[in-house]
Amino acid sequence: MARQSGFQLYDTTLRDGTQMAGLALTVDDKLAIARSLDALGVGFIEGGWPGAIPKDTEFFRRARTELDLGAALLTAFGATRRPDVAVSQDPQVRALLQAETPVVTLVAKSHTGHVDRALRTTLAENLAMIRSTVQHLVLAGRRVFLDAEHYFDGYVSNREYALEVVRTAAEAGAETVVLCDTNGGSLPEEVKAVVADTIAMTGAAVGIHCHDDTGCAVANTMAAVDAGAVHAQGTAHGYGERCGNANLFTVMANLVLKRGREVIPLERLAELEPTGRAITEVTGIPGVPAAPYVGAAAFTHKAGLHASALRVDPGLYQHIDPGRVGNTMRVLVSDMGGRSSVELKARELGYDVGAGSEAVGRAAARIKELESRGYSFEAADASFALLLRAELAGHTPPEPFAVESWQVSLDGDGDGDGGGARASMRLRVAGEPCTAGGTGREPVHALDAALHQALDPVFPELAGLRLTGHTVRELAGDRTTPPSVRVLLSFQCGERRWGTVGVDRHATGAALTALLDAVHYALSDAPGRREDAERLVAAPAG
């Protein structure tokens, strides 16, 4: 039983990951995700369970002609033969061969309780099922991995039998025996001890497959690798049933950056965040902002103390350079920060501001004052940029248009559910008066439509500006300030995205404030006007 050389990084997003509540993938989705994982450099991609799930059978059929993998080997997943059935006669085993993948992963019971109560067979027959199925597939020219299901619980229940499952699979020709923490209840020190003992007692090449029910799936995976595991399984973003699986993105980055194991080509590590983002676009499930390495907040800083240190050396509050995994450092501007936060945020947005700039100090003071009234600039980069530009210039730049009056009415039953909203407004555009109207599902959409009607003919660069989302939050007042409403809007224009914020006593007024910020930002950032803004920023400010 010779140990295999090289580390095996194994993705099971397309099979185990799809057991996550709310995650449903079409065959086209699965093909797209497989291509992304292959481009990243993942070694093995488990495509599903042919013969058991029609969609997976179709996936493998199409993969033969539509999936041109470069780095990865496609893997079919299935079970050992059924009890008391000849392996050559088992339809599930035949389906595994018909998938025509170079690698097959078998799942087998390693917990005596599961053999007795789930398989309803004898311990000896379970070992025979493992042996004959592995041998059958190996003789057919397949590389075989065996997932020892419920291994860690089974080891505690009956150590000798769990070890015998590993020995049987390895002796039959399984290249790697994967120890599965199927219930996700193990802790790192337990995993490390069991993996080390299993290797010592069997001599087999072992892998690790962890679920996250104790929040330790990644830590357990790292502990297993430290104990000698040569194969690690996981899913993109930790997708999976219950609490999910080990997050393969975190595992691979940890292995490369913290353990010096080049489990994917080093030059591809910078594709980690873009790959994660591409997969979320396919699944429709937003990524977790705080996810290590690939999350939008993974390298985001808010407190003023952090910002002061980051201005001197970003490494003081970051464990790696975010560029190594394709991510970027972000600074959030808030009343928790100060001049350093504003200065760093300004540089992040491309403004060349000097240390100790009086304009930065004014902007920081203005932000604190606005946030005391309910504003929040964390997700409103465009509103912050407009504020900064005004402080750098020492005045509010002339506006190319102005809204003189506006009105919004609700159709139907008065709450917006009976047909939406209608907006009308009077404006002065390029010095000329005009009127405009618009309709939409909600007041913010109606106001957005009215602005487009009035401004697009004069400013064609606004035609591509699209409102993509909005949130409304009611803010409680106190003895000095009345209650108000904060509206955060998000926009896309071509490949660029930004956010704006508005606060008013009424949601519609707050929405209009945020809409106007978006339009002014789009106009100031358009070709021709962008150069004017850059000259303004570069100019000395008082």
Summary of the structure (lengths in Angstrom):
residues: 542
radius of gyration: 29.2
end to end distance: 75.9
largest distance: 89.6
contacts: 1911
relative contact order: 0.07
helix: 45%
strand: 20%
